[in-house]
C-alpha cells in the first residue's frame, strides 16, 4: 500500500505539474502582445508633368528675363552745323551744333601758314586740322589728324575742288559752288549731294550753316573730314569774294 500511495503521490505531483504548466501557458496567452508594425507604404512613383501644348509647333515658352533690351537708336539722317565768326572778334570763330549753342570746334584764320586752323573746343583745344593756301596755285593742302588731304582745282573750265577721301577709301568727293555763289555743295563721284554750305552773305557775325545730308556724315571721322574740307573751301570762297570786292572798289 505504501508503494501505491507513493505512486499516486507521484502521479499527483505529475498532474499538479501539468496543471501549473497549463496555467502558465494560459497566462502567457492572455498577456497583451505589442501591436504589429504598420504595413510599409506603397512604392513611390514619380508623376511626370504633362507638357503643355502651345499653339505653334508645341514650342516651349520663353524663359522670362529681368533684362530689358532696347533697340539701338539709329543715327539721325541729317545734321545742321552753324559757323559763327564775329568780324570784330575773329578769335571767337566757332562751329556749333544744331542747337546753335554747343561748340564743337573753334577755328582761326591768319595771314601766315597754316592759314586755317581748326581745333576742338576748350579746354583741350587740340588741333583737328589745318589748311594752307598758295599764291600761285589753286591747290589747298589740308592736314587732318596727321594725314594729308589735297584739294585740287578741277580746271579752268570746271567749277570746284576735288579730293580723294581717306574716310571713303579714296573715293572722289568734290566741293563746288552753285546758286550764284550762295552755296557750296559736296558731291560724290555720282553727283549725289552729301553736304551743302549756305552762306549768310550780309551777316557780320555768321558765315553760314553746313548741312550734312547723310546719316554716316552726322558723326565720326567722315563727318570731321567733310567739315574740315568744307571749311577750307569756305575760307577759299571768302578770300575770292574779298578780292573781288577789292577789285571792284579799286576799279570804281
Backbone as a ProteinNet text record, in pm:
[ID]
protein_1_A
[PRIMARY]
XXXXXXXXXXXXXXXXXXXXXXXXXXXXXXXXXXXXXXXXXXXXXXXXXXXXXXXXXXXXXXXXXXXXXXXXXXXXXXXXXXXXXXXXXXXXXXXXXXXXXXXXXXXXXXXXXXXXXXXXXXXXXXXXXXXXXXXXXXXXXXXXXXXXXXXXXXXXXXXXXXXXXXXXXXXXXXXXXXXXXXXXXXXXXXXXXXXXXXXXXXXXXXXXXXXXXXXXXXXXXXXXXXXXXXXXXXXXXXXXXXXXXXXXXXXX
[TERTIARY]
82.3	0	86	196.7	284.4	336	364.4	414.3	309.4	181.4	72.9	50.3	60.9	42.3	148.9	273.2	380.1	355.1	291.6	265.6	169	56.1	-45.2	6.1	94.5	153.1	236.7	316.5	396.2	307.8	199.9	106.5	41.8	10.3	-49.7	45.9	176.2	275.1	284.8	281.9	289.5	170.8	49.7	-71.8	-63.8	-11.4	-1.3	94.1	201.2	299	238.5	158.2	91.8	-5.9	-79.4	-177.5	-110.7	3.4	75.3	124.8	178.6	228.6	117.6	-0.7	-114.9	-158.4	-155.2	-195.6	-99.6	28.4	125.5	107.4	76.1	54	-64.5	-173.3	-291.2	-259	-175.3	-138.1	-56.2	35.4	115.1	31.4	-70.1	-159.3	-242.9	-278.2	-363.2	-286.8	-148.9	-69.3	-80.8	-109.2	-126.8	2.1	-11.5	102	114.4	239.6	255.8	190	138	70.2	168.5	121.3	211.6	256.9	376.5	423.7	333.1	322	234.5	288	200.2	246.6	330.8	426.6	511	428.8	469.3	393.5	409.7	315.2	326	447.9	503.7	623.1	594	695	679	698.6	606.9	617.3	609.7	707.3	712.5	617.1	532.1	436.1	497.5	514.9	570.8	467.8	511.2	419.7	395.4	274	240	279.6	353.5	391.2	269.4	274.7	164.5	175.7	69.4	69.1	60.8	146.1	147.4	101.6	51.3	-11.7	82.8	209.9	299.2	398.9	376	469.1	505.6	413.7	439.2	571.7	604.3	728.3	722.7	840	847.8	832.4	773.4	757.8	893	910.5	1038.1	1065.4	1192.1	1231.8	1218.5	1143.4	1130	1263	1285.3	1411	1382.5	1473.5	1461.3	1530	1604.2	1672.9	1575.9	1594.5	1513.2	1602.3	1571.5	1651.4	1585.3	1665.3	1615.6	1687	1613.6	1679.9	1773.1	1885.4	1982	1922.4	1939.1	1881.8	1960.8	1887.2	1951.7	2005.4	2118.6	2172.2	2078.5	2078.6	1990.9	2029.2	1930.3	1954.6	2023	2023.4	2091.2	2128.5	2217	2260.8	2305.7	2265.3	2299.4	2392.1	2506.3	2601.1	2600.1	2638.3	2636.5	2776.7	2819.2	2954.4	2943.2	2998.3	2994.2	3135.4	3145.9	3273.1	3243.7	3259.8	3237.3	3349.7	3312.8	3414.9	3501.3	3443.4	3519.3	3600.2	3577.4	3647.8	3671.1	3773.4	3799.7	3835.7	3881.3	3916.5	3793.8	3676.7	3553.9	3492.2	3568.5	3516.7	3492.5	3375.8	3338.3	3239.1	3237.5	3140.5	3055.6	2925.4	2837.2	2738	2677.2	2585.7	2449.5	2357.7	2224.9	2150.4	2182.3	2113.9	2163.2	2264.2	2322.3	2387.7	2416	2476.9	2602.4	2593.6	2704.3	2819.2	2934.3	3051	3121.6	3135.8	3204.6	3351.6	3378.9	3517.3	3534.8	3658.5	3698.7	3785.6	3785.8	3875.6	3936.2	4051.4	4125.9	4184.5	4175.1	4229.6	4339.3	4452.7	4563.4	4635.9	4725.4	4794.4	4908.4	4971.4	5084.5	5035.9	5122.6	5088.1	5097.6	5011.2	4890.8	4785	4715.1	4622.1	4493.8	4453.8	4332.1	4366.3	4324.4	4344.1	4209.5	4175.9	4051.2	4090.3	4039.1	4072.4	3946.1	3958.7	3844.7	3814.2	3694.2	3652.3	3733.2	3742.8	3813.7	3746.7	3818.6	3951.7	4068	4043.2	4156.1	4220.6	4137.2	4185.6	4287.9	4270.9	4361.3	4333.2	4439.9	4424	4369.2	4258.7	4198.9	4260.4	4273.9	4322	4372.4	4452.4	4499	4479.3	4474.3	4465.3	4559.8	4628.3	4724	4689.4	4689.2	4660.1	4789.7	4788.9	4909.6	4879.7	4977.4	4958.5	4951.1	5029.3	5037.4	4982	4897.2	4834	4697.9	4606	4472.1	4462.8	4571.2	4571.1	4553.2	4481.8	4463	4516.1	4612.6	4673.5	4614.7	4546.7	4484	4558.2	4579.8	4632.7	4532.7	4475.6	4375.1	4420.1	4437.7	4485.9	4614.5	4700.8	4829.2	4828.5	4710.3	4700.9	4678.8	4756.8	4739	4619.5	4548.9	4438.6	4459.6	4467.2	4492.9	4368.2	4320	4207.6	4264.7	4232.1	4284.7	4172	4201.7	4104.7	4071.9	3948.7	3906.8	3944.4	4005.5	4047.6	3981.6	4030.8	3981.7	3836	3788.7	3651.4	3557.2	3604.5	3520.4	3518.9	3402.3	3382	3422.3	3495.4	3517.8	3653.1	3670.4	3792.4	3754.1	3836.8	3811.8	3925.6	3895	3997.7	3958.7	4057.6	4033.8	4009.4	3895.7	3853.2	3918.1	3998.9	4053.8	3944.6	3838.3	3731.3	3651	3652.7	3576.6	3670	3784.2	3878.7	3923.1	3944	3995.2	3892	3764.5	3660.6	3670.9	3636.9	3649.8	3527.1	3552.8	3448.5	3485.9	3383.8	3406.6	3324.1	3390.6	3322.8	3314	3193.8	3176.8	3066.2	3069.9	2970	2853	2737.3	2617.4	2521.8	2414.5	2312.8	2375.2	2446.8	2506	2597.6	2677.7	2779.1	2721.6	2594.9	2536.2	2548.1	2592.7	2604.7	2730.8	2783.7	2885.4	2825.4	2844.7	2791.7	2905.7	2894.4	2988.7	2916.3	2969.1	2904.9	3003.3	2947.9	3033.1	3054.8	3118.7	3152.7	3031.3	2915.3	2791.1	2705.6	2755.4	2682.7	2582.3	2580.8	2487.7	2538.6	2451.4	2489.8	2496.3	2614.2	2634.5	2622.2	2664.9	2661.2	2651.3	2601.7	2595.6	2610.1	2681.7	2704.8	2628.3	2547.1	2468.5	2534.8	2579.9	2645.3	2542.3	2578.3	2499.9	2572.1	2544.9	2629.5	2636.7	2524.9	2523.1	2533.4	2559.2	2572.5	2715.2	2729.2	2860	2909.1	2823.9	2861.6	2849.2	2798.3	2778.4	2821.5	2907.1	2945	2828.5	2762.6	2652.5	2628.7	2563.4	2530.4	2572.1	2613.1	2658	2560.7	2498.1	2404.1	2472.8	2470.3	2521.5	2400.9	2393.6	2267.9	2260.8	2354.1	2350.7	2382.1	2323.2	2337.5	2482.1	2563.6	2702.6	2789.4	2730.7	2803.1	2774.9	2686.5	2645.4	2733.5	2832.5	2926	3047.6	3155.2	3271.3	3369.3	3462.2	3572.8	3525	3425.8	3377.1	3314.1	3243.2	3187.8	3299.9	3403.7	3515.7	3579.4	3596.6	3659.7	3578.7	3447.3	3362.1	3359.2	3356.6	3358.5	3489.3	3601.3	3732.5	3749.1	3722.9	3737.4	3636.1	3518	3417.3	3462	3518.4	3566.6	3684.8	3770.7	3880.3	3826.1	3719.2	3658.3	3583.4	3521.4	3451.4	3550.9	3664.7	3765.2	3821.1	3835	3880.2	3781.1	3651.3	3548	3543.3	3558.6	3556.3	3672.6	3789.6	3905.1	3881.1	3822.3	3792.2	3692.3	3593.6	3493.8	3558.2	3639.9	3707.3	3792.9	3863.9	3946.8	3862	3748.9	3658.9	3603.7	3564.1	3511.8	3620.8	3742.6	3853.8	3882.4	3877	3899.9	3791	3667.2	3555.6	3573.5	3611.1	3629.3	3744	3850.8	3965.9	3929	3851.9	3812.1	3712.6	3636	3535.6	3597.3
-120.2	0	125.6	109.2	227.4	260.1	157	184.8	244.7	198.3	255.9	399	422.2	562.2	650.6	597	675.8	700.8	597.9	612.2	724.6	713.7	818.5	953.6	942.8	1070.2	1126.1	1042.5	1088.1	1128.8	1048.8	1086.6	1217.5	1233.6	1362	1474.7	1451.4	1557.5	1586.7	1481.6	1499.5	1576.7	1540.8	1611.4	1757.3	1776	1915.6	1992.7	1931.1	1997.4	2031.1	1939.7	1963.2	2077.6	2080	2186.7	2324	2326.1	2452.6	2500.5	2404.2	2442.6	2494.5	2425.5	2471.7	2609.5	2634.4	2766.7	2873.4	2841.8	2939.1	2965.6	2860.5	2880.1	2970.8	2946.5	3033.6	3177.2	3192.9	3328.9	3395.8	3317.1	3374	3411.1	3331.5	3361.2	3482.5	3501.4	3615.2	3745.1	3738.2	3860.1	3941.1	4075.2	4156	4162.4	4138.3	4143.9	4283.1	4327.6	4461.1	4462.1	4579.7	4584.9	4556.4	4494.3	4464.2	4593.9	4595.4	4718	4753.7	4885.1	4925.7	4871.7	4848	4796	4901.2	4858.7	4955.7	5036	5162	5243.7	5187.4	5219.3	5169.4	5230.4	5160.3	5213.4	5348.5	5443.7	5580.2	5582	5644.5	5659.7	5807.2	5857.1	5998.6	6020.8	6118.6	6151.8	6256.1	6221.1	6312.9	6417.5	6548.9	6656.1	6649	6659.6	6656.6	6787.5	6782.3	6907.8	6982.2	7114.9	7198.3	7225	7209.4	7231	7379.4	7425.5	7565.7	7574.9	7688.7	7698.3	7667.5	7703.2	7692.7	7581	7465.3	7352.6	7304.9	7322.3	7278.5	7331.2	7453.7	7512.7	7538.4	7533	7565.3	7714.8	7756.4	7901.1	7965.9	8091.8	8160.3	8176.7	8170.5	8189.5	8336.6	8367.9	8510.3	8568.9	8692.2	8759.4	8892.7	8930.7	9061.2	9170.4	9132.5	9232.3	9296.7	9423.2	9498.1	9536.6	9483.2	9512	9624	9727.4	9840.2	9843.5	9859	9864.2	9982.9	9962.4	10070.4	10182.1	10302.4	10416.7	10446.4	10460.9	10487.8	10630.6	10650.9	10787.3	10875.6	11006.2	11096	11095.6	11118.4	11115.8	11242.6	11348.1	11472.2	11549.7	11648.5	11730.7	11865.6	11971.5	12106.5	12171.8	12218.3	12291.3	12438.2	12524.2	12668.3	12725	12811.3	12867.6	13016.6	13056.3	13195.4	13252.7	13376	13447.1	13596.5	13650.7	13793.7	13870.6	13956	14029.4	14116.4	14160.3	14246	14165.1	14032.7	13949	13812.2	13802.9	13679.1	13563.6	13594.5	13487.6	13409.5	13463.2	13398.2	13313.3	13280	13198.9	13056.5	13002.6	12872.4	12800.7	12670.5	12584.8	12520.7	12543.2	12494.3	12393	12320.8	12212.4	12267.4	12175.8	12214.9	12303.5	12290.9	12372.5	12516.7	12548.4	12682.5	12728.2	12633	12665.7	12583.3	12454.4	12364	12383.6	12424.9	12448.3	12315.5	12282.9	12160	12185.8	12291.7	12324.8	12476.7	12517.9	12656.9	12664.1	12777.8	12792.5	12931.8	12940.7	13066.6	13084.8	13204.7	13239	13343.3	13323.8	13418.5	13430.2	13526.1	13554.8	13456.9	13403.4	13313	13166.3	13078.7	12937.1	12871.5	12776.6	12741.8	12850.1	12876.2	12989.2	12961.6	12835.8	12799	12688.6	12708.6	12606.3	12577	12450	12406.7	12320.2	12354	12280.3	12245.5	12148.4	12110.8	12222	12218.6	12322.5	12312.9	12423.9	12425.2	12326.2	12268.5	12311.1	12243.1	12135.8	12064.6	12145.5	12203.8	12285.8	12212	12080	12000.9	12032.2	12045.5	12080	11959.8	11982.1	11878.4	11879.9	11999.3	12008.1	12147.9	12155.9	12285.1	12287.2	12408.1	12425.3	12536.4	12511.9	12608.6	12640.9	12771	12817	12866.5	12877.6	12914.5	13031.3	13122.1	13241.1	13207.9	13114.7	13087.3	12948.9	12899.9	12770.8	12769.5	12701.9	12688.9	12568.8	12496.6	12379	12421.4	12339.8	12362	12238.8	12260.4	12149.2	12142.5	12032.1	12009.2	11896.6	11914.3	11806.6	11784.2	11663.4	11632.3	11510.8	11532.1	11425.7	11363.2	11445.2	11399.7	11344.4	11327.8	11271.3	11383.6	11386.7	11492.7	11466.8	11574.2	11570.6	11689.7	11662.7	11769	11795.4	11918.7	11960.2	12029.3	11977.3	12031.4	12088.1	12198.4	12259.2	12162.4	12162	12073.5	12130.9	12247.6	12306.9	12441.2	12510.6	12646.1	12647.3	12539.3	12539.5	12452.2	12407.9	12328.9	12393.8	12391.4	12455.1	12360	12412.5	12336.6	12271.8	12210.7	12137.2	11993.6	11899.4	11757.7	11701.7	11595	11527.7	11381.2	11301.1	11159.6	11145.6	11093.2	11086.1	10968.7	10994.8	10883.8	10804.4	10873	10803.5	10711.7	10736.1	10654.6	10574.9	10536.7	10450.2	10508.2	10640	10703.5	10745.2	10734.4	10780	10930.9	10977.1	11119.3	11196.7	11301.1	11395.2	11532.1	11609.2	11740.5	11846.7	11955.4	12075	12174.6	12227.6	12325.9	12423	12541.2	12644.7	12631.9	12680.7	12680.2	12788.1	12806.6	12906.7	13046.1	13087.3	13221.2	13246.2	13143	13151.4	13168.2	13136.2	13143.5	13010.9	12907.2	12775.4	12705.4	12622.3	12524.2	12386.4	12295.7	12160.4	12060.3	11953.1	11842.2	11725.1	11675.7	11566.2	11450.5	11329.5	11213.7	11196.6	11088	11069.8	11041.4	11019.2	11000.8	11127	11233.3	11358.8	11371.3	11275	11280.8	11382.4	11473.3	11577.7	11517.4	11529.2	11477.7	11586.8	11706.4	11818.3	11948.4	12051	12181.8	12292.6	12396	12511.2	12630.7	12692.7	12809.9	12934.6	13022.6	13145.5	13244.3	13305.1	13415.1	13543.5	13585.4	13684.8	13816.9	13866	14000.9	14004.3	13890.6	13888.7	13923.5	13998.8	14034.7	13937.4	13842.9	13751.7	13604.2	13574.9	13434.9	13412	13311.5	13272.8	13206.3	13115.2	13040.7	12910.1	12815.8	12686.5	12573.2	12463.4	12345.7	12231.7	12183.7	12072.6	11942.9	11844.9	11710.6	11623.5	11573.4	11518.9	11366.7	11300.1	11154.3	11107	10995.1	10951.4	10922.3	10867.5	10838.8	10964	11079.3	11206.1	11281.7	11228.1	11302.1	11276.4	11188.6	11164	11090.6	11088.9	11010.5	11080.5	11000.1	11053.1	11118.7	11056.8	11114	11251	11266.7	11397.4	11499.9	11464.9	11556.9	11593.6	11494.4	11520.1	11618.5	11598.4	11687.7	11826.9	11836.1	11967.5	12039.5	11969.3	12032	12076.2	11988.1	12026.2	12132.8	12125.7	12229.3	12365	12369.5	12497.1	12550.4	12458.9	12503.4	12569.7	12514.1	12572.4	12701.4	12708.3	12830.3	12945.9	12923.8	13030.2	13066.3	12968.2	12995.3	13087.3	13055.1	13137.6	13276.8	13285	13414.6	13501.5	13440.8	13517.1	13565.1	13478.8	13519.3	13634.7	13628.9	13735.6	13864.7	13855.3	13976.8	14038.9	13955	14005.2	14068.5	14003.3	14057.9	14194.2	14204.1	14332.6	14439.5	14400	14496.7	14542.1	14447.9	14484.2	14576.8	14548.8	14634.2	14775.9	14779.5	14910.5	14986	14917.1	14981.9	15030.1	14953.6	14991.6	15104.6	15112.6	15219.9	15352
0	0	0	66.1	69	-68.8	-146.9	-282	-368.1	-345.7	-424	-387.6	-254.9	-212.5	-272	-277.2	-336	-481.8	-547.1	-691.5	-716.3	-635.8	-653.6	-612.9	-510.2	-469	-580.6	-645.7	-757.4	-871.8	-897.2	-1006.1	-977.1	-847.4	-814.5	-840.9	-814.8	-841.1	-989.8	-1067.6	-1213.2	-1263.1	-1208.9	-1251.9	-1214.2	-1091.7	-1047	-1136.1	-1176.1	-1263.2	-1396.8	-1449.7	-1579.4	-1568.8	-1461	-1443	-1432.1	-1358.3	-1342.8	-1477.3	-1556.9	-1690	-1776.9	-1765.8	-1846.4	-1803.3	-1674.7	-1624.9	-1672.9	-1665.9	-1714.5	-1862.5	-1935.6	-2080.1	-2104.7	-2023.9	-2038	-2001.9	-1895.7	-1856.4	-1967.2	-2027.7	-2136.6	-2255.7	-2283.5	-2396.7	-2368.2	-2241	-2206.2	-2199.1	-2193.2	-2183	-2310.4	-2303.8	-2428.2	-2508.9	-2636.6	-2727.7	-2789.6	-2820.9	-2884.6	-3022.7	-3063.9	-3195.1	-3307.2	-3407.9	-3520.4	-3588.5	-3647.8	-3717.5	-3833.4	-3862.5	-3973.7	-4106.6	-4194.7	-4325	-4397.1	-4474.5	-4547.5	-4647.8	-4671.6	-4769.1	-4910.2	-4993.5	-5131.5	-5199.1	-5290.6	-5359.6	-5424.5	-5408.2	-5459.8	-5611.7	-5677.4	-5823.8	-5858.8	-5939.4	-5980.3	-6096.9	-6076.7	-6182.5	-6274.6	-6397.6	-6495.8	-6535	-6530.3	-6570.5	-6720.5	-6754.5	-6895.4	-6962.5	-7072.4	-7140.5	-7190.5	-7168.8	-7212.2	-7361.3	-7427.1	-7572.2	-7601.9	-7692	-7732.8	-7877.3	-7913.6	-8045.9	-8160.5	-8146.9	-8261.1	-8238.3	-8300.4	-8301.8	-8161.7	-8066.5	-7928.9	-7874.8	-7907	-7861.5	-7712.1	-7650.3	-7509.1	-7489.4	-7378.6	-7357.5	-7335	-7371.9	-7349.2	-7202.3	-7167.3	-7027.4	-6992.6	-6888.5	-6853.5	-6812.9	-6846.6	-6816.7	-6750.2	-6663.3	-6597.9	-6677.8	-6785.2	-6865.3	-6962.7	-6983.1	-7077.9	-7194.4	-7311.5	-7429.4	-7507.8	-7536.2	-7613.3	-7747.6	-7854.5	-7985.1	-7994.1	-8063.6	-8078.6	-8162.1	-8111.6	-8180	-8305.9	-8414.6	-8542.5	-8544.8	-8611.1	-8619.4	-8698.8	-8672.8	-8749.5	-8896.2	-8980.2	-9124.6	-9173.9	-9094.2	-9132.2	-9006.3	-9026.1	-8913.5	-8967.6	-8900.5	-8944.7	-8842.4	-8889.9	-8806.2	-8845.8	-8752.2	-8776	-8752.4	-8843.1	-8838	-8807.2	-8693.5	-8649.8	-8649	-8692.7	-8686.6	-8680.2	-8562.6	-8543.4	-8612.6	-8707.4	-8782.5	-8691.9	-8581.8	-8490.1	-8389.1	-8382.1	-8285.1	-8348.5	-8432.9	-8506.4	-8414.2	-8293.3	-8200.1	-8153.7	-8177	-8133.6	-8244	-8346.3	-8456.1	-8407.9	-8437.9	-8382.8	-8474.2	-8460.9	-8529.5	-8421.7	-8427	-8320.7	-8377.5	-8285.9	-8324	-8364.3	-8390.5	-8438.3	-8340	-8211	-8110.7	-8108	-8191.4	-8201.2	-8071	-7983.5	-7854.5	-7827.5	-7850.4	-7819.9	-7918.5	-7867.9	-7953.4	-7980.7	-8107.9	-8147.3	-8177	-8252.9	-8288.2	-8289.5	-8272.5	-8290.6	-8415.6	-8483.7	-8597.8	-8597.7	-8660.3	-8664.4	-8803.9	-8854.9	-8986.1	-8965.2	-9031.6	-9018.8	-9153	-9161	-9286.5	-9314.5	-9212.7	-9235.1	-9232	-9278.6	-9286	-9147.9	-9121.5	-9198.8	-9182.7	-9287.9	-9288.5	-9209	-9203	-9130	-9031.6	-8907.7	-8804.5	-8739.1	-8732.1	-8667.3	-8548.1	-8432	-8310	-8234.2	-8145.3	-8062.7	-7963.8	-7911	-7817	-7687.6	-7617.4	-7489.9	-7395.7	-7295.5	-7252.1	-7325.2	-7402.9	-7463.3	-7575.3	-7663.1	-7774	-7860.2	-7873.4	-7957.9	-8104.4	-8182.9	-8324.2	-8400.9	-8468.9	-8552.6	-8691.8	-8751.3	-8889	-8918.2	-9025.2	-9076.8	-9228.1	-9284.4	-9429.7	-9471.8	-9582.8	-9635.1	-9779.7	-9812.3	-9948.1	-10013.2	-10145.4	-10218.9	-10313.5	-10324.7	-10408.2	-10556.9	-10602.7	-10745.8	-10781.9	-10696.9	-10722.8	-10656	-10718.9	-10660.1	-10565.9	-10549	-10461.1	-10315.9	-10242.6	-10099	-10026.8	-9939.1	-9865.4	-9724.6	-9697.9	-9568	-9497.3	-9370.5	-9286.3	-9173.9	-9168.1	-9066.4	-8986	-8857.8	-8768.4	-8821.7	-8878.6	-8927.5	-9068.5	-9128.7	-9263.6	-9365.1	-9473.9	-9573.6	-9664.5	-9697.4	-9793.6	-9887.3	-10016	-10113	-10196.9	-10190.6	-10274.4	-10397.8	-10513	-10637.5	-10722.4	-10789.2	-10880.2	-10993.9	-11036.1	-11144.7	-11281.9	-11283.6	-11410.2	-11432.7	-11534.9	-11562.4	-11603.7	-11663.6	-11715.5	-11632.1	-11515.4	-11426.1	-11288.8	-11229.7	-11101	-10988.2	-10889.3	-10766.9	-10752.7	-10635.6	-10599.9	-10564	-10606.4	-10577.5	-10493.2	-10419.7	-10339.6	-10320.7	-10287.2	-10256.8	-10106.6	-10074	-9934	-9861	-9757.9	-9677.3	-9606.7	-9565.6	-9492.8	-9582.9	-9713.1	-9808.7	-9899.5	-9845.8	-9916.4	-10050.2	-10053.8	-10174.3	-10276.6	-10242.6	-10335.2	-10355.2	-10473.8	-10505.7	-10459.2	-10382	-10341.3	-10397	-10430.1	-10492.5	-10422	-10386.6	-10336.4	-10452.4	-10476.6	-10583.4	-10544.9	-10604.2	-10574.8	-10669.9	-10623.7	-10707.3	-10656.2	-10729.3	-10695.2	-10679.4	-10784.3	-10787.8	-10667.9	-10636.2	-10531.5	-10391.4	-10374.5	-10239.8	-10165.7	-10234.3	-10172.1	-10220.6	-10133.3	-10169.7	-10145.6	-10239.3	-10221.4	-10234.5	-10159.4	-10168.1	-10232.5	-10343	-10417.1	-10429.7	-10443.7	-10468.8	-10618.6	-10658	-10798.9	-10886.7	-10822.6	-10898.3	-10899.3	-10840.4	-10838	-10725.5	-10633.5	-10520.2	-10419	-10376.7	-10280.6	-10140.6	-10078.8	-9943.6	-9837.8	-9873	-9778.7	-9857.5	-9791.6	-9856.9	-9752.9	-9793.2	-9706.3	-9762.5	-9677.3	-9716.3	-9656.7	-9742.5	-9695.8	-9641.5	-9530.2	-9474	-9516.6	-9639.3	-9706	-9632.1	-9585.1	-9529.3	-9377.7	-9315.9	-9169.8	-9128.9	-9020.2	-8968.1	-8861	-8822.8	-8715.1	-8752.3	-8870.1	-8907	-9050.9	-9069.3	-9205.5	-9278	-9206.1	-9267.7	-9194.3	-9260.8	-9199.3	-9292.3	-9231.8	-9305.1	-9278.3	-9383.3	-9371.7	-9413.9	-9325	-9353.6	-9384.9	-9507.4	-9558.9	-9561.9	-9493.8	-9491.7	-9351.3	-9309.6	-9170.4	-9132.5	-9226.3	-9191.4	-9188.6	-9220.7	-9213	-9083	-9000.9	-8882.4	-8761.4	-8774.3	-8664.2	-8720.4	-8640.5	-8675.9	-8768.6	-8820	-8899.1	-9028.2	-9093.7	-9219.8	-9197.2	-9088.7	-9055.5	-9038.4	-8964	-8944.6	-9078.7	-9163.8	-9293.5	-9377	-9381.9	-9461.7	-9400.3	-9267.5	-9202.5	-9232.3	-9221.4	-9242.5	-9387.2	-9482.5	-9624.1	-9662	-9603.6	-9630.1	-9579.4	-9459	-9405.2	-9486.2	-9535.5	-9621.3	-9747.3	-9803.1	-9922	-9889.6	-9772.7	-9732.1	-9722.8	-9659.2	-9648.5	-9785.5	-9872	-10008.5	-10080.5	-10067.7	-10130.2	-10067.8	-9935.7	-9869.5	-9917.9	-9938.2	-9987.5	-10130.4	-10215	-10352.1	-10354.5	-10267.2	-10262.5	-10214.2	-10114	-10064.1	-10173.1	-10248.3	-10356.6	-10466.3	-10494.5	-10596	-10557.9	-10431.9	-10384.5	-10388.5	-10352.8	-10356.1	-10498.1	-10593.7	-10733	-10784.5	-10742.2	-10785.1	-10728.2	-10599.7	-10535.6	-10600.4	-10634.2	-10697.2	-10838.1	-10908.4	-11042.9	-11041.8	-10935.4	-10929	-10899.7
[MASK]
++++++++++++++++++++++++++++++++++++++++++++++++++++++++++++++++++++++++++++++++++++++++++++++++++++++++++++++++++++++++++++++++++++++++++++++++++++++++++++++++++++++++++++++++++++++++++++++++++++++++++++++++++++++++++++++++++++++++++++++++++++++++++++

